[in-house]
Amino acid sequence: MLRRLAAGLTDQAIGRKLEISDRTVRRLVADLTAARSYVSSKSSSSRPGVFRSKRRMTKRKAV
């Protein structure tokens, strides 16, 4: 399904090829998008903490 989305096929065309409804295709795409957004927000929210802890360690070593 992802390859077909990347190729620019419509939900209807993907549904026909996979023998599922276009509504199911839309739901699956929405689920994938939501999952990607969740992972993206989780990783970006954890990054500042990692950098912050490295800065603290650097300051302690320099003092």
N, C-alpha and C positions, 0 to 999 in steps of 0.2 A: 504494500500500500504506500509506503514512504517513497519508493522509487517512482510510482505513478504520480504521486503528489508533486514530486520534484520535477517530473516531466511536464507538469502543467495540466494534467487531465482534470476534468471536472468531477465533482462528487458522483454525479450520475454515471459518468463513464467508468469510474473506478468501481462503483457498485455493480455495473453490468459485467465487468471483467471478473470480479470476485464473486459474483452471484449473490450479492447482498444488497439491501436497499440503500438508497442514497442517504436516508436518515441515519442509518447505522454508520455509514462512512463519516457523516458529519459528527456523530457522537464520538466515534473513535478518534477523530482528529482533535476534537475538543478535549478529550481525555489526555491525549498525548501533549497537547499544548499546555494544559493545566499542570501535568506532571513535570514538564520541562521548566515551567515558570517556578514551580515549587523548589525544584533542585537548584535552579539558578539563584533564587532568593536565599536559600539556605547556605549555599557556598559563598555568596557575596557577604552575607551577614556574619559568617565566621571568619572571614579574612581579616577584618580590622583587628579582631582580638589577637590573631596570630602576629600581625605586624606590631601591635602594641606591646605584646609580651617580649618580642625580640628587642624593641627599643628599650624597654625597662632593663633587660639583661645587659644590653650594651652600656647603658648609663651606669649600672652598678659596677661593671668591670672597669670603666674609665675612671671612676672615683677612687 
